[in-house]
Amino acid sequence: MPKPINLHDFRVLAQRRLPKIAFDFIDGGADDELGMLRNREAFSTYQLLPRYLIDVTHRDQSVELFGRRYASPIGISPTGMAGLFRTGADAMLAGAAKKANVPFLLSSASNLKIEDAAKIAPENVWFQMYATSDPRINEDLVKRARNANVGVLVITVDVPVNSNRERNRRNGFTRPFRMTPAIMLDALTKPGWVIEYLKAGGMPMMSNWQPYAREGASANEVADMYGTLTPAPMTSWETVAAVREQWKGPLVIKGLLHPDDATQAVKLGAQGIIVSNHGARQLDNAPSPLTMLPAIKAVVGDRATLMMDSGVRRGSDVVIAKCLGAESCFFGRPTLYAVAALGQDGAEQVFAIMRREIDAVLTQIGCGNFNVLDGRYLQPSFTSV
């Protein structure tokens, strides 16, 4: 395949390299996977309204988030177990984010420790955590993020229970994980991945959770322990309040869709909200984040920084989201496909492509500065001018 020219191309490359069980883990959603379609279709309900005869010789797509200036209004959503798809993938993603100067939300389910990620990209790594059923572990995760000088803490709140991801179930990708003959036979069709997997010692370690397991625990044992601690259905606003009390830096709540929840998050001291439906991997019938942005912006106003993920694949998507109130957009699957297929260079290509697309759209619509975008540049696709 020629060099990728858009984010969709990386999916094709990843599918060629990964065995089905690994590719489907990235690619799949919940239940009938209709939510993933809605996430993409939501962007088609808007059109960008260009203005011409405006000098757009100079364009600026940089954004300031929580006191730091980033080169583009994009970043990497948290993606767990990235090391399964390519050894060292989390470190590669951190390196790519640093080079592009965009945020990287390191998943607490990553194969790279908070402390090591922060050393790779100290200005770009944010730490994403799930609250567990053990308050002591919650406290320790926050403490470790603070001691590593992580700039932003993100709590993901939209996983009260494991979702019904049928591709994973059909493929046998469940906990506890067992390498069955069928899985091994499928994996052998992708020898490059198999060789790397075996050279790395098999299932990668969930390093952030290793300190909470018994000494000498295997990667599978640590993963199984993680599965007993999360999801934590007892997680509540009291949990958020406890984290807010402990964490003095910028706090972001990820996974909200209801305006009332956004209001409550701000009341409890959250400085940021990532409007998200978890890439349609949790509740298949949930609305797309883009459709909920206007209502959430209406109640939050300027009291918190609004961001979004789920379904973002084009530079025009980022521009539309900004017009509706999102200061920045994140995506997980595209960079995971890219790093799985091409390593760090693939993730760097993703950012370069998105930068070019955002720049081209800003030029086309006659807006030289991303930060001044608003509803004047947008109209519903079903209306005529």
C-alpha positions in Angstrom: 0.0 0.0 0.0 1.3 3.5 -0.8 2.1 5.9 2.1 -1.1 6.7 4.0 -2.8 9.9 3.0 -5.6 9.9 5.6 -6.4 8.4 8.9 -8.5 5.6 7.4 -5.5 4.2 5.6 -3.8 3.3 8.9 -6.7 0.9 9.7 -6.0 -1.0 6.6 -2.3 -1.3 7.4 -3.0 -2.4 11.0 -5.4 -5.1 9.7 -2.7 -6.5 7.5 -0.2 -6.8 10.3 -2.3 -7.9 13.3 -4.0 -11.2 13.9 -7.8 -11.0 14.0 -8.0 -11.2 17.8 -5.8 -8.2 18.2 -7.2 -6.1 15.4 -10.8 -6.6 16.5 -9.9 -5.5 20.0 -8.9 -2.1 18.6 -11.6 -2.0 15.9 -14.6 -3.2 17.7 -17.4 -1.5 19.6 -20.2 -2.6 21.8 -23.3 -4.8 20.8 -24.3 -4.0 17.2 -21.6 -1.4 16.8 -24.2 1.2 15.6 -22.7 3.8 18.0 -19.5 3.9 16.0 -21.5 4.7 12.8 -23.4 7.5 14.7 -20.2 9.0 15.9 -19.0 9.4 12.3 -22.4 10.3 10.9 -22.8 13.2 13.4 -20.2 15.2 11.6 -22.1 14.9 8.3 -25.0 16.7 9.9 -23.1 20.0 9.7 -21.5 22.0 6.9 -18.8 24.5 7.1 -19.7 27.9 5.7 -16.7 29.5 4.0 -15.9 33.2 3.8 -13.7 34.3 0.9 -11.6 37.4 0.0 -9.9 37.2 3.4 -6.2 37.2 3.9 -5.3 33.8 5.3 -1.6 33.9 4.4 -0.8 33.2 8.1 -2.7 30.4 10.0 -2.5 29.4 13.6 -3.9 26.2 14.9 -2.1 26.2 18.3 -4.3 26.0 21.4 -3.7 26.6 25.1 -5.0 24.0 27.5 -4.5 24.3 31.2 -1.6 26.8 30.9 0.3 24.9 28.3 0.5 25.8 24.6 0.1 22.9 22.2 0.8 23.0 18.4 -2.5 21.6 17.3 -6.0 21.1 18.8 -5.6 17.3 18.8 -4.3 14.6 21.0 -4.2 10.9 21.8 -7.1 9.3 23.7 -6.2 6.7 26.3 -5.8 3.2 24.8 -5.1 0.3 27.1 -2.8 -2.7 26.3 -1.1 -0.9 23.4 2.0 -3.0 23.9 0.1 -6.0 22.7 -0.1 -4.6 19.3 3.5 -3.5 19.1 6.1 -3.9 21.7 6.8 -0.5 23.3 3.8 1.2 21.7 3.0 3.4 24.7 6.5 4.9 24.6 6.2 5.4 20.9 3.0 7.3 21.3 4.5 9.4 24.0 7.4 10.2 21.7 5.2 11.0 18.8 3.1 13.3 21.0 6.2 15.1 22.2 7.5 15.6 18.7 4.1 17.0 17.5 3.6 18.9 20.8 0.1 17.6 21.5 -1.3 15.9 24.6 -1.0 12.1 25.1 -3.5 10.7 27.6 -1.6 7.7 29.1 -4.1 5.0 30.0 -3.8 3.5 33.5 -4.2 0.2 31.6 -1.1 1.0 29.6 2.0 -1.2 29.5 4.2 1.8 30.3 4.4 3.2 33.9 3.3 6.7 34.6 6.7 7.6 35.8 8.4 6.4 32.6 5.9 8.1 30.3 6.4 11.4 32.1 10.2 11.1 31.6 9.7 10.6 27.8 7.3 13.6 27.3 7.0 15.6 30.5 5.1 18.5 28.8 2.7 16.3 26.9 1.7 13.3 29.1 -1.7 13.5 30.9 -2.6 10.6 33.1 -6.0 8.9 32.7 -7.2 6.8 35.6 -10.2 4.6 36.3 -11.4 4.7 39.9 -11.0 1.2 41.4 -12.9 -0.6 44.1 -10.0 0.0 46.5 -9.7 3.6 47.7 -6.1 3.1 48.7 -5.1 2.2 45.1 -7.0 5.3 43.9 -5.1 7.5 46.3 -1.8 5.9 45.3 -2.4 6.4 41.5 -3.1 10.0 42.1 0.0 10.3 44.3 2.2 8.7 41.7 0.9 11.0 39.0 1.6 14.0 41.2 5.1 12.7 42.1 5.8 12.2 38.4 4.9 15.8 37.7 2.1 14.9 35.4 0.4 18.1 34.3 -3.2 17.0 34.0 -5.2 14.2 35.6 -8.1 12.6 33.7 -10.8 10.5 35.4 -12.7 8.3 33.0 -16.2 7.7 34.4 -18.2 5.9 31.6 -17.2 2.4 32.5 -19.4 1.3 35.4 -19.5 -2.2 34.0 -17.7 -4.2 31.3 -19.5 -3.8 28.0 -20.7 -6.4 25.6 -17.9 -6.4 23.0 -19.0 -9.3 20.9 -16.0 -9.4 18.6 -13.8 -10.0 21.7 -16.1 -12.7 23.0 -16.2 -14.5 19.7 -12.4 -14.3 19.3 -11.7 -15.5 22.8 -10.2 -12.2 24.0 -11.6 -12.4 27.5 -10.3 -12.5 31.1 -8.7 -14.7 32.1 -7.0 -14.9 28.8 -5.9 -18.3 27.4 -4.0 -18.9 24.2 -6.3 -21.5 22.6 -5.4 -23.5 19.5 -7.8 -21.4 17.4 -6.1 -18.2 18.6 -2.7 -19.6 17.9 -3.7 -20.7 14.4 -5.0 -17.3 13.5 -1.9 -15.6 15.0 0.3 -17.7 12.8 -1.1 -16.0 9.7 0.7 -12.8 10.9 4.2 -14.1 11.5 5.8 -10.7 11.9 3.5 -9.9 14.9 4.0 -13.4 16.3 7.8 -13.1 16.2 7.7 -9.8 18.0 5.2 -11.1 20.6 7.3 -14.1 21.4 10.6 -12.1 21.5 8.9 -9.7 24.0 8.0 -12.6 26.3 4.3 -12.9 25.4 1.5 -10.9 27.0 2.9 -7.5 28.0 2.8 -6.4 31.6 0.3 -3.8 32.8 3.0 -1.9 34.5 0.9 0.6 36.4 -0.8 -2.2 38.3 2.2 -4.4 39.0 2.9 -2.6 42.3 -0.4 -3.8 43.6 0.0 -7.5 42.8 2.0 -10.1 44.6 5.8 -10.0 44.1 6.8 -11.9 41.0 3.2 -11.9 39.5 3.0 -12.7 35.8 1.5 -10.4 33.2 -1.6 -12.5 33.1 -1.9 -12.5 36.9 -1.6 -8.7 37.0 -4.2 -8.4 34.3 -6.6 -10.7 36.2 -6.1 -8.6 39.4 -6.9 -5.4 37.4 -10.1 -7.1 36.3 -11.1 -7.6 39.9 -10.6 -3.9 40.7 -12.2 -2.4 37.7 -14.9 -1.7 36.6 -15.9 -0.2 40.0 -19.7 0.4 39.9 -19.5 2.1 43.3 -17.7 5.0 41.7 -19.7 8.2 42.4 -19.4 12.0 42.7 -18.0 11.3 46.1 -15.1 9.5 44.4 -14.5 12.5 42.2 -14.6 14.8 45.2 -12.0 12.7 47.0 -9.7 12.8 44.0 -10.2 16.6 43.7 -9.2 17.0 47.3 -6.0 15.1 46.7 -5.1 16.4 43.3 -4.2 20.1 43.2 -3.5 20.4 39.4 -5.9 20.5 36.5 -8.6 17.8 36.8 -10.5 16.6 33.7 -13.6 14.3 33.7 -13.8 12.1 30.7 -16.9 10.3 29.4 -19.8 12.8 30.2 -22.7 13.2 27.8 -25.5 14.8 30.0 -25.5 18.5 30.6 -26.4 18.0 34.3 -23.4 15.8 34.8 -21.2 18.5 33.2 -22.6 21.0 35.6 -21.9 18.8 38.6 -18.4 18.2 37.4 -17.7 21.9 37.3 -19.3 22.4 40.8 -16.8 19.8 42.2 -13.9 21.7 40.7 -13.2 20.0 37.4 -11.4 22.4 35.1 -12.0 20.3 32.0 -14.6 17.9 30.5 -14.0 15.5 27.6 -17.4 14.8 26.1 -17.1 11.2 25.0 -19.0 7.9 24.6 -15.8 5.9 24.9 -15.5 5.5 21.1 -18.9 3.6 21.2 -17.2 0.8 23.1 -19.5 1.0 26.2 -23.1 1.9 25.5 -24.0 1.3 21.9 -27.2 3.3 22.1 -25.5 6.4 23.6 -25.7 9.7 21.6 -22.6 10.8 19.8 -20.5 13.4 21.7 -20.7 15.9 18.9 -24.5 16.0 19.2 -24.3 16.7 22.9 -21.6 19.4 22.7 -24.0 22.4 22.2 -26.1 21.5 25.2 -23.1 21.0 27.4 -21.5 24.2 26.2 -24.7 26.0 27.0 -24.6 25.0 30.7 -20.8 25.1 31.3 -19.9 28.2 29.3 -16.4 29.3 30.1 -16.2 27.7 33.5 -14.4 24.7 32.2 -12.5 23.7 29.1 -14.6 21.5 26.8 -13.0 18.8 24.7 -14.3 15.7 22.9 -13.4 12.4 21.4 -15.1 9.5 19.7 -15.3 9.4 15.9 -12.8 12.1 15.1 -11.1 11.2 11.8 -10.7 14.4 9.8 -9.3 17.9 10.2 -12.8 19.1 9.3 -14.2 17.1 12.3 -11.9 19.1 14.6 -13.0 22.4 13.1 -16.7 21.5 13.4 -16.2 20.4 17.0 -14.6 23.8 17.8 -17.5 25.7 16.2 -19.7 23.8 18.6 -17.6 24.5 21.7 -14.8 21.9 21.9 -11.4 23.5 22.4 -9.6 20.3 21.3 -10.3 16.8 20.0 -8.8 13.5 20.8 -8.7 10.1 19.0 -7.5 6.7 20.0 -8.0 4.1 17.3 -6.1 6.0 14.5 -2.9 6.4 16.5 -3.2 2.8 17.8 -3.7 1.5 14.2 -0.7 3.6 13.1 1.7 2.6 15.8 0.7 -1.1 15.4 1.4 -0.9 11.7 4.4 1.4 11.5 5.7 2.1 14.9 6.3 5.7 16.1 6.7 6.9 12.6 3.1 5.9 12.0 1.8 8.0 14.9 3.9 10.9 13.7 2.3 10.6 10.3 -1.2 10.7 11.9 -0.4 14.0 13.5 1.2 15.4 10.3 -1.9 14.5 8.2 -4.3 16.0 10.7 -2.2 19.2 10.9 -2.3 19.5 7.1 -6.1 18.9 7.0 -6.9 21.4 9.8 -4.7 24.0 8.1 -6.3 23.4 4.7 -9.8 23.7 6.2 -9.0 26.9 8.0 -7.6 28.4 4.8 -10.7 27.3 2.8 -13.2 28.8 5.2 -11.3 32.1 5.6 -10.3 31.7 9.2 -6.7 32.1 10.0 -6.9 31.4 13.7 -8.4 28.2 15.0 -9.2 29.8 18.4 -11.8 32.3 16.9 -13.9 29.6 15.2 -17.6 29.7 16.3 -21.1 29.0 15.0 -20.7 31.7 12.3 -18.7 29.1 10.2 -21.3 26.4 10.6 -24.7 25.4 9.4 -26.9 22.3 9.5 -26.4 20.2 6.4 -30.2 20.0 5.8 -30.6 23.8 5.3 -29.8 25.9 2.3 -28.1 29.3 2.3 
